[in-house]
Amino acid sequence: MSKRFRMSTALDIDDLLMECIPYAIRLANEKYKFDPPLTIHEVNNWGRLGTRADVIFEYFEDEEFYRNQPVIKGAKEFVQKLSRMTEVFISTSIPPKFMGIRAERIMQEFPEIDPAHIYMGSRKDKINVDILFDDGMHNVFKSNAAYPILMRRPWNQNATGLLAVNNYDEFLKLVEVITKSYGYNPDQLIQPGIVVLVGPSGSGKTKIAGRILKKTNAFSKLQSYTTKDVTALKENDWYNYLSKDEFNHLLDEGEFIESTMYAGHGYASKKEDIEKILSSGKNVLTTMDICGAMSLKTNFPNVITIYIKRDRRTLIETIINKNSTVEDKVNRIISIDAEKNNEEICDYVVENKQGYDIAADEIIKILKINDKN
């Protein structure tokens, strides 16, 4: 793809630009008086779940539901900004009998979008665009777009390794990073700054980060928060354990500056923890998936991403030998191929081929860190 051509982006509608599941939940709570009220966290997978949350499906057959879907806060401004960056299309799946209503709402609420750019149907893999932005992980997995990007929602929490964001600002930053990646001009570390090691499970990024900390005083590690039981983690001093309820509460309260799901477990960081390290004059060192890395790039001025590359066979062998459940291992192995786009949009790539120490030395050299122990 050449920079001479304007990139194209296809946007979903439901729960990306207009409320769908949250709106149905509010209507269901008003009608059925659930006690305790039905919450969005109960819709933790795609499709019918065999729980009380299935009540929301009755609204998806109601014409008035589609006529009155609220526009998500900030969606109009988001489309306006994105329209200045890429060519914007709509790719929305909706029952045929409601397509007319959906088209009218799109044209009314988002006049920046050319009506000829509105596509309706469930086969989103047939849409030929550079970027797809959707909350349905099945659409993202099957997409033929160069960069399929997932909007994080409770129902796609098991998606692992995909390009993913938590909000519009992170998506716009990711589009900016993707565009910039074609210029081959990576960012430079301005100290104190933030360095994020990104890579698939088994790449050795946590061990490499540990070696970096031993080789230089220029960094402090960022302790993150996770719902994964830290007793199953060999490097558990990088994490603080939270129950899923505790994690969701802090997430809802806006306590986390970034959060993501990886292999079914929640991971997140607090802004105050990052600022404390930066205020000490040291660089922040952390390991995250690309979702967390893009969130930090959105919220801090100097964030360097380094992709840790490793051959597929070694990745799989390392995952198999992890102290984890079979399901967790399967999720991590499945995610390996989905990580390929992450290499392209990170600032630097370091191959973990000759050992953790050599990879750590290469990173220190790339970052021009001279403060050795």
C-alpha positions in Angstrom: 0.0 0.0 0.0 1.5 3.3 -1.1 1.3 6.5 0.9 0.3 8.3 -2.3 -3.1 6.7 -1.9 -5.6 7.6 0.9 -6.2 4.8 3.3 -9.8 3.4 3.6 -11.6 2.5 6.8 -14.8 0.5 7.2 -16.7 1.2 10.5 -19.3 -1.0 12.2 -22.4 0.7 13.6 -23.8 -1.4 16.5 -21.7 -0.7 19.7 -19.2 1.2 17.6 -21.1 4.3 16.6 -24.6 3.6 18.0 -25.5 1.9 21.3 -26.9 -1.6 20.8 -26.3 -4.0 23.7 -26.1 -1.3 26.4 -29.3 0.2 25.0 -31.1 -3.2 25.0 -29.9 -3.8 28.6 -31.4 -0.4 29.7 -34.7 -1.3 28.0 -34.7 -4.7 29.6 -34.0 -3.4 33.1 -36.9 -0.9 32.7 -39.3 -3.5 31.5 -38.4 -6.5 33.7 -37.1 -4.7 36.8 -34.2 -7.2 37.2 -32.8 -7.3 40.8 -29.9 -6.9 40.7 -30.0 -5.0 37.4 -28.7 -6.7 34.3 -25.2 -5.4 33.5 -23.1 -5.3 30.4 -20.5 -7.6 32.0 -23.1 -10.4 31.9 -22.9 -10.3 28.1 -19.5 -11.9 28.1 -19.6 -13.7 24.8 -21.1 -13.4 21.3 -24.7 -14.8 20.7 -27.1 -16.4 23.1 -25.7 -17.4 26.4 -28.5 -19.4 28.0 -28.7 -16.8 30.8 -31.1 -13.9 31.7 -28.9 -11.7 29.4 -30.6 -13.4 26.4 -33.6 -11.1 27.0 -31.8 -8.4 24.9 -32.5 -10.4 21.7 -36.2 -9.5 21.8 -35.2 -5.9 21.1 -33.3 -6.8 17.9 -36.6 -7.7 16.3 -38.2 -4.3 17.2 -38.4 -1.6 14.5 -38.5 1.1 17.2 -35.3 -0.1 18.7 -33.4 0.7 15.5 -35.2 4.1 15.1 -34.2 5.2 18.6 -30.7 3.7 19.1 -28.6 6.4 20.8 -25.5 7.7 19.1 -22.5 6.8 21.3 -20.9 9.9 23.0 -18.1 11.2 20.9 -19.0 9.2 17.8 -19.9 12.1 15.6 -16.6 13.9 16.4 -14.8 10.7 15.9 -16.2 10.2 12.4 -15.3 13.8 11.6 -11.7 13.4 12.6 -11.4 10.0 10.9 -12.8 11.4 7.7 -9.9 13.8 7.6 -7.4 11.0 7.9 -8.9 8.2 5.8 -11.8 7.5 3.4 -14.6 6.2 5.5 -17.1 3.4 4.7 -19.8 1.8 6.8 -20.0 -2.0 7.0 -23.1 -3.0 9.1 -24.9 -6.2 9.7 -28.7 -5.8 10.2 -31.8 -7.8 9.3 -33.0 -6.8 5.8 -36.3 -5.5 7.0 -34.5 -2.8 9.0 -32.0 -1.8 6.5 -33.9 1.3 5.4 -34.1 2.6 8.9 -30.4 1.9 9.4 -29.5 3.8 6.3 -31.7 6.8 7.3 -30.1 7.0 10.7 -26.5 6.8 9.3 -27.2 9.6 6.8 -28.9 11.7 9.5 -26.3 11.3 12.2 -23.1 11.1 10.1 -23.4 13.4 7.1 -19.7 13.2 6.4 -20.1 9.6 5.1 -21.0 9.3 1.5 -24.3 7.3 1.2 -22.6 5.3 -1.6 -20.1 4.1 1.1 -22.8 2.4 3.2 -22.6 -1.4 2.9 -25.0 -3.7 4.6 -24.6 -7.5 5.2 -23.0 -10.0 7.5 -20.1 -10.9 5.1 -17.7 -8.3 6.2 -14.8 -10.4 4.9 -15.9 -9.3 1.4 -15.3 -5.6 2.1 -12.0 -4.5 0.5 -10.6 -1.8 2.7 -7.3 -1.1 4.4 -8.7 -0.9 8.0 -11.8 -2.6 9.5 -13.0 -1.3 12.9 -15.6 -3.7 14.6 -16.6 -5.0 18.0 -17.3 -8.5 16.6 -14.2 -10.6 17.0 -15.6 -13.0 14.3 -15.6 -10.2 11.8 -12.1 -9.1 12.8 -10.7 -12.7 12.6 -12.2 -13.2 9.1 -11.5 -9.8 7.7 -9.4 -9.4 4.6 -8.5 -5.9 5.6 -4.8 -5.1 5.9 -5.5 -4.0 9.5 -8.6 -5.4 11.2 -9.0 -3.7 14.5 -11.2 -4.7 17.4 -13.1 -2.4 19.7 -12.8 -3.9 23.1 -16.2 -4.9 24.7 -17.1 -7.5 27.3 -18.4 -9.9 24.6 -15.0 -10.1 22.9 -12.8 -10.5 26.0 -11.4 -13.9 24.8 -9.9 -12.4 21.6 -6.2 -12.6 22.0 -3.3 -11.0 20.0 -5.5 -8.9 17.7 -5.0 -5.2 17.1 -7.5 -3.8 19.6 -8.4 -0.5 21.2 -10.6 0.6 24.1 -11.9 3.9 22.7 -11.9 6.3 19.7 -8.8 8.2 20.7 -6.8 5.0 20.8 -8.1 4.0 17.4 -7.1 7.4 15.9 -3.7 7.0 17.4 -3.4 3.6 15.9 -4.4 4.9 12.5 -1.7 7.6 12.9 0.9 4.9 13.8 -0.1 2.7 10.9 0.2 5.6 8.5 3.6 6.6 10.0 4.9 3.1 9.8 5.1 3.4 6.0 7.6 6.3 6.4 10.1 4.1 8.3 10.9 6.8 10.7 10.6 5.4 14.3 10.3 7.5 17.4 13.3 8.1 19.6 13.3 7.8 23.3 13.3 11.1 25.1 14.1 10.5 28.7 12.2 10.1 30.9 9.9 8.1 28.7 8.0 4.9 28.4 9.3 1.7 26.7 6.8 -1.1 25.9 7.9 -4.5 24.9 5.3 -6.1 22.7 5.2 -9.7 21.3 3.2 -12.9 21.3 3.1 -15.2 24.2 6.3 -17.1 24.4 8.4 -14.4 22.8 10.3 -13.9 26.1 9.4 -10.2 26.4 9.1 -10.4 30.2 12.4 -12.2 30.7 14.1 -9.7 28.4 12.6 -6.8 30.4 14.0 -8.4 33.5 17.5 -8.5 31.9 17.2 -4.9 31.0 16.5 -3.9 34.5 19.6 -5.8 35.7 21.8 -4.1 33.1 20.9 -0.5 33.6 19.5 1.8 36.3 17.7 3.9 33.7 14.4 2.0 34.1 11.8 1.2 36.7 9.3 -1.6 35.9 5.6 -0.8 35.8 3.6 -3.2 37.9 0.3 -4.0 36.2 -2.9 -5.4 37.4 -4.4 -8.7 36.2 -7.2 -11.2 36.8 -4.8 -14.1 36.1 -3.8 -15.8 39.3 -0.2 -14.6 39.9 0.7 -18.0 41.5 0.6 -19.3 37.9 3.0 -16.6 36.7 6.7 -17.2 37.1 7.4 -13.5 36.8 4.6 -12.5 39.2 6.4 -9.5 40.7 5.3 -7.7 37.5 1.7 -8.0 38.4 -0.9 -7.3 41.2 -3.7 -9.8 41.3 -7.3 -8.7 41.2 -10.5 -10.7 41.1 -12.7 -10.2 38.0 -15.2 -8.3 40.1 -12.5 -6.0 41.5 -11.0 -5.5 38.0 -14.4 -4.7 36.5 -15.2 -2.2 39.3 -11.9 -0.3 38.8 -12.5 -0.4 35.0 -16.0 1.0 35.4 -14.7 3.7 37.8 -12.0 4.8 35.3 -9.1 3.9 37.5 -7.1 2.3 34.7 -5.4 4.3 32.0 -5.2 1.2 29.8 -6.8 -2.2 29.9 -6.9 -5.2 27.7 -7.9 -8.9 27.6 -5.3 -11.5 26.8 -6.1 -15.3 26.7 -9.3 -14.5 28.7 -7.5 -12.6 31.5 -7.7 -8.9 32.2 -4.6 -6.7 32.3 -4.5 -3.0 33.1 -2.3 -0.2 34.4 -2.9 3.0 36.4 -1.8 6.4 35.3 -0.6 7.3 38.8 1.8 4.4 38.8 3.3 5.6 35.5 3.5 9.2 36.5 5.3 8.2 39.8 8.1 6.5 37.9 8.4 9.4 35.3 8.5 12.0 38.1 11.5 10.1 39.6 13.4 10.8 36.4 13.5 7.2 35.4 12.1 5.6 32.2 9.1 3.3 32.5 9.6 -0.3 31.3 6.6 -2.6 30.8 5.4 -5.4 28.7 1.9 -5.2 27.1 -0.1 -6.3 24.1 -0.5 -3.8 21.2 -3.8 -2.6 22.7 -2.1 -1.4 25.9 0.8 0.0 24.0 -1.5 2.2 21.8 -3.4 3.3 24.9 -0.1 4.6 26.4 0.8 6.3 23.1 -2.5 8.0 23.2 -2.1 9.3 26.8 1.7 10.0 27.0 3.9 12.1 24.7 6.9 9.7 24.5 6.2 6.0 24.2 8.5 3.6 22.3 7.2 0.2 21.3 9.6 -2.7 20.6 8.3 -5.9 19.1 10.0 -9.0 20.3 10.2 -11.5 17.5 10.8 -15.2 17.8 10.4 -18.2 15.5 7.0 -19.9 15.6 8.3 -23.3 16.8 9.9 -21.8 19.8 6.9 -19.8 20.6 4.7 -22.9 20.6 7.1 -24.9 22.7 7.4 -22.1 25.2 3.6 -21.8 25.5 3.1 -25.6 25.9 5.6 -25.6 28.8 3.8 -22.8 30.6 2.2 -23.5 34.0 -1.3 -22.8 32.7 -4.6 -24.4 31.7 -5.1 -26.2 28.4 -7.6 -23.5 27.4 -5.1 -20.7 28.1 -2.4 -22.4 26.1 -4.8 -22.9 23.1 -5.8 -19.2 23.2 -2.2 -18.2 23.2 -1.2 -20.5 20.3 -4.2 -19.3 18.3 -3.1 -15.7 18.8 0.4 -16.1 17.2 -0.7 -15.5 13.7 -2.9 -12.6 14.7 0.2 -10.8 16.1 1.8 -10.4 12.7 0.5 -6.9 12.1 1.8 -5.8 15.5 5.4 -6.2 14.2 4.7 -3.8 11.4 3.5 -0.9 13.6 5.9 -1.1 16.5 8.8 1.5 16.5 11.5 -1.2 16.5 11.8 -5.0 16.1 14.3 -7.1 18.1 14.6 -10.8 17.4 15.0 -13.1 20.4 17.2 -15.6 18.7 20.4 -15.8 20.6 19.2 -15.4 24.2 17.5 -12.9 26.5 20.7 -11.1 27.4 21.7 -10.4 23.8 18.2 -9.2 23.1 18.3 -6.9 26.1 21.7 -5.5 25.0 20.3 -4.7 21.6 17.3 -2.9 23.1 19.6 -0.8 25.3 21.7 0.0 22.3 18.7 1.0 20.2 17.4 3.3 23.0 20.9 4.8 23.4 20.9 4.1 27.2 24.4 4.6 28.6 23.6 4.3 32.4 25.1 0.8 32.9 25.5 -0.8 36.4 
